[in-house]
Amino acid sequence: MNTDTILEVQDLKKTYQLGSVPVHALRGVTFQVNAGDFVSILGPSGSGKSTLLNMIGALDRPSEGDLSIRGTGISTLNDNELADLRQRVGFVFQFFNLISRLDAVGNVELPLTIAGVPSKERRARAEKMLGKVGLGDRMHHKPSQLSGGERQRVAVARALVTDPSFLLMDEPTGNLDSVTASEIMDLVDRVNQEFGMTIIVVTHDPAVSNRARRKIRLVDGHIESDEVNHN
């Protein structure tokens, strides 16, 4: 494996049982993502992208094949080891998943609190990260006081504050209007270029996929195309 390889997927297969009927969600998917890449995984409902997302996020294990995050394969890990591996991934979701009773800085601090980072350090890191995503003046507002775009910026800051191996984004603009969605993708692009953060965006939206520098198209559980975006 290349030392710059963050994610390596090798002949990945996943089969679910629907009663007595096997459902082949992934049918032998192979690709790798290197440090600093900005990759989109595009596909319609039923293409296998949600199953692949769960694998990349160390939320599930494959039926066959393997997926490695920085050289650690998920196939043979127990639940505790999977949970530890998950800490290396920064997650951003469609519906933000913010804690309503916490202000923005409290939400960003949360993963650092769970990790046992001392109070003063985690507050400083959270404030710095909110400044980087353009919310330095909104850090003491609660989610209900923020726009959808601002809430997603908080979610991005929360994902970045732990310095993950890569950012995994699940339909990050799916709950936003087109103008706000474009602004969030501008932010994602800046995070990739200025922070050098490796980003994987899973989406059904071609407009989002076209913002990435590489586009993997998933159809019926296999890769239909894997190409550089000329945008």
Disulfide bonds with the S-S distance in Angstrom:
none
